[in-house]
Amino acid sequence: MRALLAALALAVLAGCTSIERPGSDGFYPGGVTAERFGADTAACQVQADDYLAYDLKAQGGTRYDQNRLFNRTYGRCMRARGYRPRSYIQNLLPG
């Protein structure tokens, strides 16, 4: 019974990562200035928000679906600008 509850808790926690929006913490800034990294992050967030606003499929989807689409669009934009994504475990560790 404990194993089943533990597996269920892990599945729920894994699903939560798709609900939150990664923001700049999900990417390495590399060698750019903080101002440039912040501007690129803001531009990618606007691009992802705009995509959600105009995509009919996203407008009718659940919040979970909308956040997954936002995360994909934001991540694609940041990677196109040359930023490398951080691993999930690196985002959990301090510093």
C-alpha positions in Angstrom: 0.0 0.0 0.0 2.8 2.4 0.9 4.5 1.7 -2.4 1.3 2.5 -4.3 0.9 5.8 -2.4 4.5 6.7 -3.0 4.2 6.0 -6.7 1.0 8.1 -6.9 2.7 11.0 -5.1 5.6 10.9 -7.5 3.2 10.9 -10.5 1.4 13.9 -9.2 4.6 15.8 -8.5 5.9 15.0 -12.0 2.7 16.4 -13.5 3.1 19.6 -11.5 6.2 20.5 -13.5 4.1 21.0 -16.6 1.8 23.3 -14.8 4.4 25.8 -13.7 6.1 28.1 -16.2 9.9 27.7 -16.2 11.0 31.3 -16.6 14.7 32.2 -16.8 15.6 29.7 -14.0 15.2 26.9 -16.5 18.2 28.1 -18.7 21.9 28.9 -18.3 22.6 32.6 -18.9 26.0 31.6 -20.5 28.3 34.5 -21.1 25.7 37.2 -21.7 25.1 40.2 -19.4 22.2 40.0 -16.9 20.4 42.8 -18.8 20.6 40.8 -22.1 19.5 37.6 -20.5 16.6 39.4 -18.8 15.6 41.0 -22.1 15.7 37.7 -24.0 13.7 36.0 -21.2 11.0 38.8 -21.4 10.9 38.6 -25.2 10.4 34.8 -25.1 7.7 35.1 -22.4 5.9 37.6 -24.6 6.2 35.4 -27.6 4.8 32.4 -25.7 1.9 34.4 -24.3 1.1 35.8 -27.8 1.2 32.3 -29.2 -1.3 31.1 -26.6 -3.5 34.1 -27.2 -3.8 33.4 -30.9 -3.8 29.6 -31.0 -7.4 28.3 -31.1 -6.4 24.9 -29.8 -4.7 26.4 -26.7 -7.7 28.7 -26.0 -10.0 25.7 -25.7 -7.5 23.6 -23.7 -7.2 23.0 -20.0 -4.8 25.1 -18.0 -2.4 22.1 -18.0 -2.5 22.0 -21.8 -2.0 25.8 -22.0 1.0 25.7 -19.7 2.6 22.8 -21.6 2.2 24.8 -24.8 3.7 27.9 -23.1 6.6 25.9 -21.8 7.3 24.4 -25.3 7.1 27.8 -27.0 9.2 29.6 -24.4 11.8 26.8 -24.4 12.0 26.8 -28.2 12.5 30.6 -28.2 15.3 30.5 -25.6 17.1 27.7 -27.3 16.9 29.6 -30.6 18.6 32.5 -28.9 21.4 30.2 -27.9 20.6 29.4 -24.2 21.0 25.9 -22.9 18.2 24.4 -20.7 19.1 23.4 -17.1 18.2 19.9 -16.0 15.2 19.4 -13.7 17.5 18.4 -10.8 19.7 21.5 -11.2 16.6 23.7 -10.8 15.8 22.0 -7.5 19.3 22.4 -6.0 20.2 25.7 -4.3 22.8 27.9 -5.9 
